[in-house]
Amino acid sequence: MSGEAPAGIVQLLAARAAARPNDVAMRFKARGLWRDVTWRALEREMAEIALGLESRALAAGEPVVVVSDLTPTWVASLLAVHAAGALPVSLYQALGTREVADVFDALDARLLLVDGLDWVGVMAERGAAIPSEIVVMDSDIRGARGQWRVVPLAEVRAGGRAILDGGESRWLELVKSTEASRPCLLLATAGTSGTPKLVAHSARSLLASASAVVAGEGRRPLDRSDSLVVELPTGHLGAVVAGILVPLLSGAVAHLPEQVVSDAIAEVRPTVSLSSGHYWEREAALVAVTARTTRGLRGRVFSLAERTMRRRAPSTRRFRFGGSVWFGVVLLPLLRKLGLDRLRSAYVLGPVALETLQAWRTWRVELTELYWSTEAGVDVARRRGGILEPAPGVDLAVDERSRLLVRSNACAVGTWVGSTVDAIADADGWLATDDLARTKDGGIALVGRQGDIVLDGEAPVSLADIESALRGSPYFRSAIVTADRGGELVALVDLDIESVARWASAEKVSYRSPSALRDSDEVRELIRAEVAATNEKLAERGLPPVTQAVPSSDRFAIGREVGPTWSPRRRPSLARSLGDAEEDLTRAS
């Protein structure tokens, strides 16, 4: 099934399927087993869905919402909708009900592809206006309501299969007609700072984002010997890049996990990682808590080697000795257990705690922190020492309003407004981001998101930087920081209760339940100590301290306190949440 010279994503996939039909395109986990999907099989599924949907009178450019877990069918469905001439919308499953309703209202879509009706039922019960036609990837359509026309995807594929069995000419016409410059994907932003925006990317902009990752960070480019685990949710630009485009451009094999990402990483032992900072922060917390709570000879070796690695210069004999002990006795077995011993490129999208970066560097895993956005692309710049180093082919500037400007081929082509895609770059190709920046030492330093900025005197401070510093504690899973009426910083922290429980066991702290542990005097003192340590590090960076921190009475939930990638959501109810948490602690004491 090959078309003419590849120009866009569908053409590239068809060409790869023709050239290397039996190569593994991706692996997915189902019922505990990893299963291979070849390029030929992926193209066949894409073609059947595309032709089946086209026969159902899709209009050119019509938005079609796709809501799914990480599966090959998610990949095939997105590309099939594009090949059929419509505009796929990859939506986060974990968006809040209000955000889902906003997206559906903005799109006025009539067709939804979804992996199961459970999600549809929940959204409908909460008031979201669901599209009238639903294609269900799961063959089980029991529970469908009368107001929707529901068909299984198997029926759509059967219609497409019948067309293919009669000849491939129509499919080849669809492949040829997909232009690289026209919009091919809509992505809804996570809505962490307001109503989600619908950002339109073309094949050209998506491939430009992926090309920077494939280039390999100054090392050899990625190839068929490489593997990666898709660690981001399906509505994320990074998931599209890692799960579809990097394998397409390089031949690297993407692995789509069934549930727990860390388990998949331990099994696959990938060579490349593209993830949010949350994974690295939580794995670093696990290692740090293990180091603090391990007793006996192993614990002493762990602590001695880590202290030596952190404090000594790399050229010293003591560093080399400590490094050898650390690597052979503790580090290598640990990295093997985590599945990180083969890793050669680790890209982190968005802010990550400085302590996390330093910890992984000590543990011989170098994280490359990327500046990215849904609108500007995955690999806009590297964040090094507070300065943004633009990726090849990217221009950065700061305008008179202190907004960061980006110009590159990876920038989105526009945003969905009404029923059309409006351009978001100016006539010279500059995209104005929602981030503030300033010039520093001949470069550009990122200040932070406009909605995250508070003033410390006259100096702007990003609340995200304070939250990131708090997440450097192995006992804080997340944190939301705001300024009170007096301008002082207060935090609502989400305790990593598993790490706290391990600490409590090592410290001989008894408790009857997780909530009792959270409310205990010992944990309150632990929180104070961790915040004090964080404030010392903030002072070294010239940032203001956190004056108050209380644990959340409930664990943070995606779609409520945090977004799909664990980015804190700013809500007016934060002050009330802090008050509730304080009352809980008062009652407990």
C-alpha positions as CSV (number, residue, x, y, z in Angstrom):
1,M,0.0,0.0,0.0
2,S,2.5,2.7,-1.0
3,G,1.7,6.1,-2.3
4,E,3.9,8.8,-3.9
5,A,6.8,10.7,-2.4
6,P,6.2,11.0,1.4
7,A,5.4,14.6,2.5
8,G,3.2,14.2,5.5
9,I,2.5,11.7,8.3
10,V,0.2,9.4,6.5
11,Q,2.5,9.3,3.5
12,L,5.5,8.5,5.7
13,L,3.7,5.7,7.4
14,A,2.5,4.2,4.1
15,A,6.0,4.4,2.7
16,R,7.5,2.8,5.8
17,A,4.9,0.0,5.7
18,A,5.8,-0.6,2.0
19,A,9.6,-0.6,2.7
20,R,9.7,-2.5,6.0
21,P,6.3,-4.1,6.4
22,N,7.3,-6.7,9.0
23,D,9.3,-4.4,11.2
24,V,7.8,-3.7,14.6
25,A,6.2,-0.3,14.7
26,M,5.2,-0.4,18.4
27,R,4.4,-2.8,21.2
28,F,1.4,-2.5,23.5
29,K,0.6,-4.3,26.7
30,A,-2.7,-6.1,27.1
31,R,-3.6,-8.5,29.9
32,G,-0.1,-8.5,31.2
33,L,1.6,-9.4,27.9
34,W,3.6,-7.3,25.4
35,R,2.2,-7.6,21.8
36,D,3.9,-6.5,18.6
37,V,2.3,-4.3,15.9
38,T,4.1,-4.2,12.5
39,W,4.0,-1.3,10.2
40,R,1.9,-3.3,7.7
41,A,-0.7,-4.1,10.4
42,L,-0.8,-0.5,11.6
43,E,-1.3,0.9,8.1
44,R,-4.0,-1.7,7.4
45,E,-5.9,-0.7,10.5
46,M,-5.6,3.0,9.7
47,A,-6.8,2.3,6.1
48,E,-9.8,0.3,7.2
49,I,-10.9,3.0,9.7
50,A,-10.3,5.9,7.3
51,L,-12.3,4.3,4.5
52,G,-15.0,3.2,6.9
53,L,-15.4,6.7,8.3
54,E,-15.3,8.3,4.8
55,S,-18.2,6.1,3.8
56,R,-20.2,7.7,6.7
57,A,-20.2,11.1,5.0
58,L,-17.4,12.9,7.0
59,A,-17.2,16.5,5.9
60,A,-13.8,18.0,4.9
61,G,-12.2,19.6,8.0
62,E,-14.9,18.3,10.3
63,P,-13.6,17.9,13.9
64,V,-13.8,14.3,15.2
65,V,-13.0,13.8,18.9
66,V,-10.8,10.8,19.8
67,V,-10.7,9.8,23.5
68,S,-8.6,6.7,24.3
69,D,-6.0,5.0,26.4
70,L,-2.5,4.4,24.8
71,T,-3.3,1.7,22.3
72,P,-2.4,1.1,18.6
73,T,-6.1,1.8,17.8
74,W,-5.6,5.3,19.2
75,V,-2.7,5.8,16.8
76,A,-4.6,4.4,13.9
77,S,-7.8,6.3,14.7
78,L,-6.0,9.7,14.8
79,L,-4.3,9.1,11.5
80,A,-7.4,7.6,9.9
81,V,-9.5,10.6,10.7
82,H,-6.8,12.8,9.1
83,A,-6.6,10.6,6.1
84,A,-10.3,10.7,5.6
85,G,-10.2,14.5,5.3
86,A,-11.5,15.4,8.8
87,L,-9.7,17.0,11.7
88,P,-8.9,14.6,14.7
89,V,-9.0,16.0,18.2
90,S,-7.0,14.0,20.7
91,L,-8.5,14.8,24.1
92,Y,-7.2,14.1,27.6
93,Q,-9.3,11.5,29.3
94,A,-8.5,13.1,32.7
95,L,-9.7,16.6,31.8
96,G,-12.3,17.9,34.4
97,T,-16.0,17.8,33.4
98,R,-16.0,21.6,33.0
99,E,-13.1,21.5,30.6
100,V,-14.6,18.6,28.6
101,A,-17.9,20.6,28.3
102,D,-15.9,23.7,27.2
103,V,-14.1,21.7,24.5
104,F,-17.3,20.1,23.2
105,D,-19.1,23.4,23.1
106,A,-16.3,25.0,21.2
107,L,-16.1,22.2,18.7
108,D,-19.8,21.5,18.1
109,A,-18.6,18.0,16.9
110,R,-21.1,15.4,15.9
111,L,-18.7,12.4,16.0
112,L,-16.8,10.9,18.9
113,L,-14.4,7.9,18.8
114,V,-14.0,6.5,22.3
115,D,-12.5,3.4,23.8
116,G,-15.4,2.6,26.0
117,L,-18.8,4.0,27.0
118,D,-18.0,4.4,30.7
119,W,-16.2,7.7,30.2
120,V,-19.1,8.9,28.0
121,G,-21.7,8.0,30.7
122,V,-19.7,9.9,33.4
123,M,-19.3,13.0,31.3
124,A,-23.0,12.9,30.3
125,E,-24.2,12.5,33.9
126,R,-22.1,15.6,34.8
127,G,-23.7,17.7,32.2
128,A,-21.3,17.6,29.2
129,A,-22.9,17.8,25.8
130,I,-21.8,14.6,24.1
131,P,-21.6,14.4,20.3
132,S,-24.6,12.6,18.8
133,E,-22.7,9.9,17.0
134,I,-20.3,7.6,18.9
135,V,-17.9,5.0,17.5
136,V,-16.8,2.7,20.3
137,M,-13.4,1.0,20.1
138,D,-14.6,-1.7,22.5
139,S,-17.0,-4.0,20.8
140,D,-19.2,-3.9,23.9
141,I,-21.8,-1.1,23.4
142,R,-24.2,-2.2,26.1
143,G,-25.4,0.8,28.1
144,A,-25.7,3.0,25.0
145,R,-28.5,5.7,25.4
146,G,-31.2,6.5,23.0
147,Q,-30.0,10.1,22.3
148,W,-26.8,8.7,20.8
149,R,-26.2,6.7,17.6
150,V,-23.6,4.2,18.8
151,V,-21.7,1.7,16.6
152,P,-18.7,-0.5,17.4
153,L,-15.4,0.4,15.6
154,A,-15.4,-3.2,14.3
155,E,-18.4,-2.3,12.2
156,V,-16.6,0.8,10.8
157,R,-13.5,-1.3,10.0
158,A,-15.6,-4.0,8.3
159,G,-17.0,-1.3,5.9
160,G,-13.5,-0.1,5.2
161,R,-12.2,-3.6,4.8
162,A,-14.8,-4.3,2.1
163,I,-13.7,-1.3,0.2
164,L,-10.0,-2.4,0.4
165,D,-10.8,-5.9,-0.7
166,G,-12.2,-4.4,-3.9
167,G,-9.0,-2.6,-4.5
168,E,-6.6,-0.1,-3.0
169,S,-7.1,2.8,-5.4
170,R,-9.4,4.8,-3.0
171,W,-6.9,4.4,-0.1
172,L,-4.0,5.5,-2.3
173,E,-6.0,8.6,-3.3
174,L,-6.5,9.4,0.4
175,V,-2.8,8.9,1.1
176,K,-1.9,11.3,-1.7
177,S,-4.4,13.9,-0.7
178,T,-3.1,14.5,2.9
179,E,-1.1,17.7,2.6
180,A,1.7,18.4,5.1
181,S,0.8,22.0,5.5
182,R,-2.9,21.8,6.4
183,P,-4.1,21.2,10.0
184,C,-4.0,17.5,10.8
185,L,-4.5,17.4,14.6
186,L,-6.3,19.5,17.3
187,L,-5.0,19.3,20.8
188,A,-6.8,20.7,23.8
189,T,-4.5,22.3,26.4
190,A,-4.8,21.0,29.9
191,G,-6.8,23.9,31.3
192,T,-4.5,24.4,34.3
193,S,-4.7,28.2,34.0
194,G,-8.2,28.7,32.5
195,T,-10.4,27.4,29.7
196,P,-8.6,24.9,27.4
197,K,-7.5,26.2,24.1
198,L,-7.8,24.1,20.9
199,V,-4.4,24.2,19.2
200,A,-4.1,23.1,15.5
201,H,-0.9,21.4,14.3
202,S,0.0,20.5,10.7
203,A,2.0,17.4,9.7
204,R,4.9,19.7,9.1
205,S,4.9,21.3,12.6
206,L,4.5,17.9,14.3
207,L,7.3,16.3,12.3
208,A,9.5,19.3,13.1
209,S,9.0,18.7,16.8
210,A,9.8,15.0,16.5
211,S,12.9,15.7,14.4
212,A,14.6,17.5,17.2
213,V,14.1,14.5,19.5
214,V,15.3,12.0,16.9
215,A,18.5,14.1,16.4
216,G,19.7,12.6,19.7
217,E,20.9,15.6,21.8
218,G,24.3,15.8,20.0
219,R,24.8,12.1,20.1
220,R,24.0,9.6,17.4
221,P,20.4,10.0,16.0
222,L,17.8,7.5,17.1
223,D,17.4,4.4,15.0
224,R,15.8,0.9,15.0
225,S,18.0,-0.2,18.0
226,D,16.3,2.3,20.2
227,S,13.1,1.9,22.3
228,L,11.0,4.2,24.4
229,V,7.9,4.0,26.7
230,V,5.2,6.5,26.0
231,E,4.9,8.1,29.4
232,L,2.4,10.9,28.7
233,P,-1.4,10.8,28.3
234,T,-3.0,10.7,24.8
235,G,-4.1,14.3,24.8
236,H,-0.5,15.5,25.2
237,L,1.6,16.7,22.3
238,G,4.5,14.6,23.8
239,A,2.5,11.4,23.5
240,V,1.8,12.1,19.8
241,V,5.6,12.8,19.3
242,A,6.8,9.8,21.3
243,G,4.1,7.3,20.3
244,I,3.7,8.1,16.6
245,L,6.3,10.4,15.1
246,V,9.6,9.4,16.7
247,P,9.1,5.7,15.6
248,L,8.0,6.9,12.2
249,L,11.1,9.0,11.6
250,S,13.7,6.8,13.3
251,G,12.4,3.2,13.4
252,A,12.7,3.2,17.2
253,V,10.0,1.0,18.9
254,A,7.4,2.7,21.0
255,H,5.9,0.8,23.9
256,L,2.4,1.7,25.0
257,P,1.9,0.8,28.7
258,E,-1.3,-0.8,30.0
259,Q,-1.4,1.0,33.3
260,V,1.6,1.8,35.6
261,V,4.2,3.6,33.5
262,S,7.1,2.8,36.0
263,D,6.3,-0.9,35.7
264,A,6.5,-0.7,31.9
265,I,9.8,1.1,32.1
266,A,11.3,-1.5,34.4
267,E,10.2,-4.2,31.9
268,V,11.2,-2.5,28.7
269,R,14.5,-0.8,29.8
270,P,14.2,2.0,27.2
271,T,17.1,3.9,25.7
272,V,15.0,7.1,25.2
273,S,12.6,8.9,27.5
274,L,10.2,11.8,26.9
275,S,8.2,12.5,30.0
276,S,6.9,15.1,32.4
277,G,8.9,15.9,35.5
278,H,6.5,14.0,37.7
279,Y,7.9,10.6,36.9
280,W,11.5,11.6,37.7
281,E,10.5,13.4,40.9
282,R,8.6,10.4,42.3
283,E,11.3,7.9,41.3
284,A,13.9,10.2,42.9
285,A,11.7,10.3,46.0
286,L,11.7,6.5,46.1
287,V,15.5,6.4,45.9
288,A,15.9,9.2,48.5
289,V,13.6,7.6,51.0
290,T,15.3,4.3,50.5
291,A,18.6,5.9,51.2
292,R,17.3,7.6,54.4
293,T,15.5,4.6,55.8
294,T,17.9,1.7,54.8
295,R,19.7,0.4,57.8
296,G,22.9,-1.7,58.2
297,L,26.0,-1.9,56.0
298,R,24.0,-1.3,52.7
299,G,22.5,1.9,54.1
300,R,25.9,3.2,55.3
301,V,27.5,2.4,51.9
302,F,24.6,4.2,50.2
303,S,24.9,7.3,52.3
304,L,28.8,7.5,52.1
305,A,28.9,7.0,48.4
306,E,26.2,9.5,47.7
307,R,27.8,12.2,49.9
308,T,31.1,11.6,48.2
309,M,29.5,11.9,44.8
310,R,27.7,15.1,45.7
311,R,30.5,17.0,47.4
312,R,33.7,16.1,45.6
313,A,35.1,17.3,42.4
314,P,35.0,14.7,39.5
315,S,38.8,14.9,39.1
316,T,39.6,13.9,42.7
317,R,40.7,10.4,43.6
318,R,38.2,10.2,46.4
319,F,35.4,11.0,43.9
320,R,36.6,8.2,41.6
321,F,36.7,5.8,44.5
322,G,33.3,6.9,45.9
323,G,31.9,6.8,42.4
324,S,33.1,3.3,41.8
325,V,31.7,2.1,45.1
326,W,28.4,3.9,44.5
327,F,28.1,2.6,40.9
328,G,29.0,-1.0,41.6
329,V,27.4,-1.6,44.9
330,V,24.3,0.5,44.8
331,L,23.6,2.4,41.6
332,L,23.8,-0.2,38.9
333,P,21.5,-2.7,40.6
334,L,19.1,0.2,41.4
335,L,19.1,1.4,37.8
336,R,18.5,-2.1,36.5
337,K,15.6,-2.5,38.9
338,L,14.0,0.8,37.7
339,G,14.7,-0.1,34.1
340,L,17.0,2.9,33.5
341,D,20.4,1.2,33.0
342,R,20.2,1.5,29.2
343,L,18.9,5.0,29.1
344,R,21.0,7.4,26.9
345,S,18.6,10.3,26.3
346,A,16.1,11.5,28.9
347,Y,14.0,14.6,27.9
348,V,11.8,16.2,30.6
349,L,8.9,18.4,29.4
350,G,8.3,21.3,31.7
351,P,9.7,22.3,35.1
352,V,11.3,19.8,37.3
353,A,12.7,20.3,40.8
354,L,16.3,21.4,40.8
355,E,17.0,18.9,43.5
356,T,15.6,16.2,41.2
357,L,18.0,17.2,38.4
358,Q,20.9,17.2,40.7
359,A,20.0,13.8,42.2
360,W,19.7,12.0,38.9
361,R,23.0,13.6,37.7
362,T,24.6,12.1,40.9
363,W,23.0,8.8,39.9
364,R,24.5,9.1,36.4
365,V,21.3,9.8,34.6
366,E,21.4,13.2,32.8
367,L,18.0,14.8,32.4
368,T,17.6,17.3,29.6
369,E,14.9,19.8,30.7
370,L,13.0,21.1,27.7
371,Y,11.0,24.3,27.4
372,W,7.9,23.4,25.5
373,S,4.2,24.3,25.0
374,T,1.3,22.8,23.0
375,E,1.5,25.8,20.7
376,A,5.3,26.1,20.3
377,G,6.2,22.4,20.1
378,V,8.0,19.8,22.1
379,D,11.6,20.9,21.8
380,V,11.7,24.7,21.8
381,A,14.8,25.1,24.0
382,R,16.9,23.5,26.6
383,R,16.7,25.0,30.1
384,R,20.3,25.2,31.5
385,G,21.1,27.3,34.5
386,G,18.0,29.4,34.1
387,I,18.9,30.3,30.5
388,L,17.0,29.0,27.4
389,E,19.2,27.5,24.7
390,P,17.1,27.4,21.6
391,A,17.0,24.1,19.7
392,P,18.4,24.1,16.1
393,G,16.0,26.1,13.8
394,V,14.3,27.9,16.7
395,D,14.5,31.7,17.2
396,L,13.6,33.2,20.6
397,A,12.9,36.9,21.5
398,V,11.2,39.0,24.2
399,D,8.7,41.6,23.3
400,E,7.9,44.9,24.9
401,R,5.4,43.2,27.2
402,S,8.1,40.8,28.4
403,R,6.4,37.9,26.6
404,L,8.5,35.1,25.3
405,L,8.3,34.9,21.5
406,V,9.1,31.7,19.5
407,R,9.6,31.2,15.8
408,S,10.2,27.8,14.3
409,N,8.7,25.2,11.9
410,A,7.4,23.3,15.0
411,C,4.9,26.1,16.0
412,A,1.2,25.3,15.6
413,V,-0.6,26.7,12.6
414,G,-3.4,28.2,14.7
415,T,-6.2,27.8,17.2
416,W,-9.8,26.6,16.6
417,V,-12.2,29.6,16.8
418,G,-15.8,29.1,15.9
419,S,-15.5,26.6,13.1
420,T,-12.2,27.5,11.6
421,V,-8.5,27.6,12.4
422,D,-7.2,31.1,13.1
423,A,-3.4,31.7,12.7
424,I,-1.6,32.4,16.0
425,A,1.7,33.6,14.6
426,D,2.2,37.1,13.3
427,A,3.2,38.0,9.7
428,D,6.9,37.4,10.5
429,G,6.2,34.0,12.0
430,W,6.5,35.0,15.7
431,L,4.3,33.1,18.2
432,A,3.6,35.0,21.4
433,T,3.6,32.5,24.3
434,D,1.8,32.8,27.6
435,D,5.2,32.9,29.4
436,L,7.2,35.9,30.6
437,A,10.9,36.1,30.0
438,R,13.8,38.6,30.3
439,T,17.2,39.0,28.8
440,K,20.1,37.8,31.0
441,D,23.8,37.5,30.4
442,G,23.3,37.8,26.6
443,G,20.6,35.1,26.6
444,I,17.0,34.8,27.5
445,A,15.8,33.6,30.9
446,L,12.4,32.2,31.5
447,V,10.4,34.0,34.3
448,G,7.3,31.9,34.2
449,R,3.7,31.6,33.1
450,Q,1.8,34.9,33.3
451,G,-0.8,33.5,35.6
452,D,1.8,32.2,38.0
453,I,3.7,35.4,38.7
454,V,3.6,37.3,42.0
455,L,5.8,40.2,43.0
456,D,8.5,40.0,45.7
457,G,9.0,43.7,46.2
458,E,9.4,44.7,42.5
459,A,10.9,41.4,41.4
460,P,8.6,38.9,39.6
461,V,8.5,35.4,41.2
462,S,7.0,32.4,39.5
463,L,4.9,30.3,41.9
464,A,5.8,27.3,39.7
465,D,9.4,27.7,40.8
466,I,8.4,27.6,44.5
467,E,6.2,24.5,43.8
468,S,9.0,22.8,42.0
469,A,11.3,23.4,45.0
470,L,8.8,21.9,47.4
471,R,8.5,18.8,45.1
472,G,12.2,18.4,45.7
473,S,11.2,16.9,49.1
474,P,10.7,13.1,48.8
475,Y,7.7,13.4,51.1
476,F,5.7,15.9,48.9
477,R,4.0,14.4,45.9
478,S,2.8,17.8,44.7
479,A,2.2,21.3,46.0
480,I,0.1,24.3,45.2
481,V,1.4,27.7,46.3
482,T,-0.3,31.1,46.4
483,A,0.3,34.4,47.9
484,D,-2.0,35.5,50.9
485,R,-3.4,39.0,51.3
486,G,-0.1,40.0,53.0
487,G,1.9,38.8,50.1
488,E,3.4,35.9,51.9
489,L,3.6,32.5,50.2
490,V,1.4,29.7,51.6
491,A,1.3,26.1,50.3
492,L,-1.1,23.2,50.2
493,V,1.0,20.1,50.0
494,D,0.0,16.6,48.8
495,L,1.9,14.2,50.9
496,D,3.5,11.1,49.3
497,I,1.9,8.9,51.9
498,E,3.9,5.8,50.9
499,S,7.2,7.7,51.4
500,V,5.9,9.1,54.7
501,A,4.9,5.6,55.8
502,R,8.4,4.3,55.1
503,W,9.9,7.2,57.1
504,A,7.5,6.5,59.9
505,S,8.5,2.8,60.0
506,A,12.2,3.8,60.2
507,E,11.5,6.3,62.9
508,K,9.3,3.9,64.9
509,V,6.2,6.2,64.6
510,S,3.1,4.3,65.2
511,Y,-0.3,5.1,63.6
512,R,-3.6,3.5,62.9
513,S,-4.5,4.8,59.5
514,P,-3.0,7.0,56.7
515,S,-5.1,9.9,57.8
516,A,-3.9,9.5,61.4
517,L,-0.4,9.5,60.2
518,R,-0.9,12.6,58.1
519,D,-2.4,14.4,61.1
520,S,0.2,13.2,63.7
521,D,2.5,15.6,65.5
522,E,5.5,13.7,64.0
523,V,4.4,14.3,60.4
524,R,3.6,17.9,61.1
525,E,7.2,18.3,62.4
526,L,8.4,16.5,59.3
527,I,6.6,18.9,57.1
528,R,8.0,21.9,59.0
529,A,11.6,20.5,58.6
530,E,11.1,19.8,54.9
531,V,9.7,23.3,54.3
532,A,12.6,24.8,56.3
533,A,15.1,22.9,54.1
534,T,13.3,24.1,51.0
535,N,13.4,27.7,52.2
536,E,17.2,27.5,52.6
537,K,17.5,26.4,49.0
538,L,15.1,29.1,47.9
539,A,17.2,31.7,49.7
540,E,20.3,30.6,47.9
541,R,18.4,31.3,44.6
542,G,17.1,34.6,45.8
543,L,13.5,33.5,46.0
544,P,11.1,34.2,48.9
545,P,10.3,31.6,51.5
546,V,7.1,29.6,52.1
547,T,5.7,30.9,55.4
548,Q,3.0,28.3,55.8
549,A,2.4,24.7,54.5
550,V,-0.4,22.4,55.5
551,P,-1.1,18.9,54.1
552,S,-4.2,18.4,51.9
553,S,-7.0,16.5,53.7
554,D,-7.5,14.5,50.4
555,R,-4.9,13.3,48.0
556,F,-4.6,15.5,44.9
557,A,-6.6,14.2,42.0
558,I,-6.0,14.7,38.3
559,G,-8.7,16.9,36.9
560,R,-9.3,18.6,40.3
561,E,-6.1,20.0,42.0
562,V,-3.7,19.0,39.2
563,G,-3.8,18.6,35.4
564,P,-3.2,15.4,33.4
565,T,0.6,15.7,33.8
566,W,0.4,16.8,37.4
567,S,0.7,20.5,36.7
568,P,-1.0,22.4,39.6
569,R,-4.3,24.1,38.8
570,R,-4.9,27.5,40.2
571,R,-8.3,27.6,41.8
572,P,-10.1,30.3,43.9
573,S,-10.9,27.5,46.4
574,L,-7.2,27.2,47.4
575,A,-7.6,29.5,50.4
576,R,-10.7,27.5,51.5
577,S,-8.7,24.2,51.1
578,L,-5.9,25.6,53.2
579,G,-8.5,26.5,55.9
580,D,-10.1,23.1,55.7
581,A,-6.7,21.4,56.1
582,E,-5.8,23.6,59.1
583,E,-9.1,22.8,60.7
584,D,-8.5,19.0,60.2
585,L,-5.1,19.4,61.9
586,T,-6.6,21.4,64.8
587,R,-9.3,18.8,65.4
588,A,-6.7,16.0,65.2
589,S,-4.5,17.7,67.8
